[in-house]
Amino acid sequence: MSTQSTYKAFRVEENEGEFSTAIKDIPFLNCSKGELLIKVSYSSLNYKDALSATGNKGVTRNFPHTPGIDAVGEVVSSESPNFNIADKVIVTSYDLGMNTDGGFAEYVKVPADWAVKLPTGLSVREAMIIGTAGLTAGMSVLRLSENVKPENGPIIVSGATGGVGSMSIRILKKLGYKIVAITGKKSEIDFLKNLGTDEVILREDFENLDKKPLLKPLYAGAIDTVGGVILENMIKSVHPMGTVTCCGNVASPKLDLTVFPFILRGVSLIGIDSQNYPMTFREKVWNKLANEWKIDSLNEATTEITLEEVQSRIDLMLRGELKGRTIIRL
């Protein structure tokens, strides 16, 4: 472990309802039983981090706080029999970066139960390019592929230019599926075609489909990242015995549809809880992402920044001007 008494962290502070950010020196805390102290190599920037950095109380209740829902690094102190000094580990989701100080820091202290050993075949940098978004995509593809095979027909993916959607497309393409993408951005159609999609549908067109209880069955399965009408129409458009996974609700948390797709077509709707997904499945997905699902072009559209550049990238994200993945080198 380092002999230094403090470490640097990107801190969000509250003063009479106003929020500000700065790089601060934070004193080390000793590990309690069952905890790890990790020297962070990389973190990544996610929308939840941007919300936390602006004082969104739905994400983070108490300040001062260090955002960063993703972290990868090396164990420097362990109070767990499952991890040794120098083990490389990944920590994503759970409460990291929300109400527990997160990865935008040189060191992070977490329960050992939150950590996954970095699988062989994956570098620490690649792990953070994947991050929570890639892990969620992997969880979605895992559950979908248990029931739907490439020969069964195309898979439709919503939020296709986002982190989860784009990574889902890349994994599905590697596994041989035909892919239809939904996007609200006409300017990104070429980007989606280059990712490997076979067809692109504009969001407004898919939202304005017929309001019938069932639609023409066109897809063997679906990966939804947005919820609302998009998810409703996906469920109504899936083949008999098809599978739909759902991991987001940015459009709406509500569904307005009948039970007919489930009863008359036997469609399965599977929720993906990336925050508290069981460790057995996490390890399985990380190992697949490091091996048979590994994306050769992971470094494409990835920007690497320092802790000092985090605020400017958050500003871009909140204005909707950030494209691709941003990882933070600690």
Secondary structure, DSSP 4 states (H G I P E B T S, - for coil): ----SEEEEEEEEEETTEEEEEEEEEE-----TTEEEEEEEEEE--HHHHHHHTT-TTT--SSSB---SEEEEEEEEE-STT--TT-EEEEESTTBTTTB--SSBSEEEEEGGGEEEPPTT--HHHHHHHHHHHHHHHHHHHHHHTT--GGG--EEESSTTSHHHHHHHHHHHHTT--EEEEES-GGGHHHHHHHT-SEEEEHHHHHTS--SSS----EEEEEESSBHHHHHHHHHTEEEEEEEEE---SSBS-----SHHHHHS--EEEE--SSS--HHHHHHHHHHHHTTT--TTTTTTEEEE-GGGHHHHHHHHHTT---SEEEEE-
